[in-house]
Amino acid sequence: MANLNCEDIRQTVQNGATLLDVRSNNEFHRGALPNAKNIPLATLPILANEYFNKDDHVLVYCQAGARAIMAEKILSGLGFTNVTNIGGLQHYQRCH
């Protein structure tokens, strides 16, 4: 897991990375990092290729970190080469 601060995340997204929230739709709508895309973990294997190219830089997170670990493994298994697990939203609640 990468330990990024809010400014690191902002800069990485400005440089073209995508924030991927793998929590449920309900969790996402209760609060998410700015400009994040929501693809729940259960649908990630089906939808990943529709939303991303294999070499896109993707920063993946969830609520506490466990689903982000699984998402990182799923994406890597699908051939994605530039995935960074940034852990759980609880670590970034001050990011706006």
C-alpha positions in Angstrom: 0.0 0.0 0.0 1.3 3.4 -0.9 1.2 6.0 1.9 0.2 9.1 0.0 -1.0 12.4 1.5 -3.8 14.5 0.1 -1.5 16.6 -2.0 0.2 13.5 -3.4 -3.2 12.2 -4.5 -4.2 15.6 -6.0 -0.9 15.8 -8.0 -1.1 12.3 -9.2 -4.7 12.8 -10.4 -3.7 16.1 -12.1 -1.0 14.1 -13.9 -3.6 11.8 -15.4 -4.2 9.1 -12.8 -7.8 7.9 -11.9 -9.1 7.5 -8.4 -11.0 4.2 -8.2 -13.3 3.7 -5.2 -14.2 0.0 -5.0 -16.8 0.4 -2.2 -20.5 -0.2 -2.7 -22.6 2.4 -4.5 -24.3 3.3 -1.2 -20.9 3.8 0.6 -19.7 5.9 -2.4 -22.7 8.2 -2.3 -22.2 8.8 1.4 -18.8 10.3 0.7 -15.8 9.7 -1.5 -12.6 11.4 -2.6 -13.1 14.2 -5.1 -13.3 13.1 -8.7 -13.3 9.4 -7.8 -14.9 6.8 -10.1 -17.0 4.1 -8.3 -16.8 0.5 -9.5 -17.8 -1.8 -6.6 -15.3 -4.7 -6.0 -17.9 -7.3 -7.1 -18.2 -5.8 -10.6 -14.6 -4.8 -11.0 -13.5 -7.9 -13.0 -16.4 -7.4 -15.4 -16.1 -3.6 -15.9 -12.4 -2.8 -15.5 -11.7 -3.1 -19.2 -14.6 -0.9 -20.1 -13.3 2.0 -17.9 -9.5 1.7 -18.1 -6.7 0.9 -20.5 -4.1 -1.6 -19.2 -1.5 1.0 -18.8 -3.7 3.7 -17.1 -2.5 4.9 -13.7 -5.2 3.9 -11.2 -5.2 4.8 -7.5 -7.5 2.3 -5.8 -9.1 2.7 -2.4 -12.0 1.4 -0.3 -13.2 2.1 3.3 -10.5 0.5 5.4 -8.1 -1.1 2.9 -9.0 -4.8 2.5 -11.1 -4.4 -0.6 -8.4 -2.2 -2.2 -5.9 -5.0 -1.7 -8.3 -7.4 -3.5 -8.9 -4.8 -6.2 -5.2 -4.4 -6.8 -4.8 -8.1 -7.2 -7.8 -8.4 -9.6 -6.5 -5.6 -11.8 -3.0 -7.0 -11.8 -4.5 -10.4 -12.8 -6.3 -8.7 -15.6 -3.0 -7.3 -16.9 -3.2 -3.8 -15.6 0.4 -2.5 -15.1 0.1 0.8 -13.2 -2.2 0.2 -10.2 -1.4 1.8 -6.8 -3.3 0.7 -3.7 -3.7 3.8 -1.5 -5.7 2.0 1.2 -8.8 3.2 3.0 -10.8 6.3 2.8 -10.5 6.6 6.6 -6.9 7.7 6.0 -7.9 10.5 3.6 -11.1 11.9 5.2 -9.5 15.4 5.3 -8.9 15.4 1.6 -11.3 17.7 -0.2 
